[in-house]
Amino acid sequence: MAASLDPSSPGLPSPTPSFFSSKAALSAACALPQSRGPITSSRTSVLTVCKISKGDIVPPVGLKDQDGKLVNLDKFRGKPLVLYFYPADETPGCTKQACAFRDSYEKFKRAGAEVVGVSGDTPESHKAFKAKYRLPFTLLSDEGNKLRKDWGVPSDLFGALAGRQTYVIDKDGRVQLIFNNQFEPEKHIVETLNVLQG
């Protein structure tokens, strides 16, 4: 687990604004050969292009959960789904994000939505992370980061850090929001609730 790569880890220098406001850097992070539509970066007004776009129907996906059981995203059809990709279990920013989703979980349930987290960690790692912080939602293991690559989730720090990107998927499996923000993890909760409650 790459705890040392989390930008909020102690001892790491803060990312320089010049890099994260660079159009070239943002475009390079998400310029993919099979792109189909634009999403807006949360850090600038630059439009970047990824493989899964707003309005797309999410394809069938099967990943192991924290208990090692195969879960297909089709299981959540019929209700909204908040699917959030995060870099790694037990890193400061990811822990803050997971706990923020936990603390707002009842709001998501009242909106009829389910929350699911995805990272490249093993099911065993997810099980420990879920138990330690009493997370009431499923964590899926994207070992090898295959789903992340298939969906075109952009990375940060010149590819050294897995991206933090959240999708709101409606009851019919159609993407309604794509939100990307690496360094303000709690904003993912605010943005997704705005869509679900709007």
Phi, psi and omega in degrees: 000138192261060182300327183291345181272348181293126184298339180269004178292144178299144174091348178266139178292149177293143178297142183281137181303329184298322179292313187281349173260005183280122178298322181296318181294317180293319180294320180296328182290340187222019178271105187239148188294333183253034183296150181229347182186168186269149164230159182259129175291137181284344184268338178216180178267010181291137175269129177241160188243131182227173185286321176258122184242163174302133182097344178288150170273129181289129179288161177300133182223133176238122178225156178280140176271188183296345178259006180082008180269139180287127179239128176260137181299338177300338179301334185265002177300144182101350176214155176295148179232131172256109182250113183242129176268133179224158186296307187194147173300148171070007173273153187303312181294321182288325176294317178299317180294314181299318180290328176292319174297319178301312185291337178255010188301322180296327177295320178294320180295320179295332176278000178082012187257156172250148178247134177222129177260148181225130170211176181278005180289160180286161174304323180296318177297316179298319182298317179292318180296315180298317181291317183300319184254009176053051180282127185272007184238167183284143171243130181253144183261112178259065184296132185083359179055033182296313181295319178304316179290318181299322182274348179075034177292120184289147177263170181237174179053050178057037177089359183280339185235126178300143185287160177245102186222137184239139178243134168256121184243128184282179186296341179265004178087014182260135182287124180255338180208140169234117183237127182236122176201107184285320194258000174231072189301329183288343178295336179298325180291314181299312184295318182290321178294325177301320180290314185291327183264354186283000000 
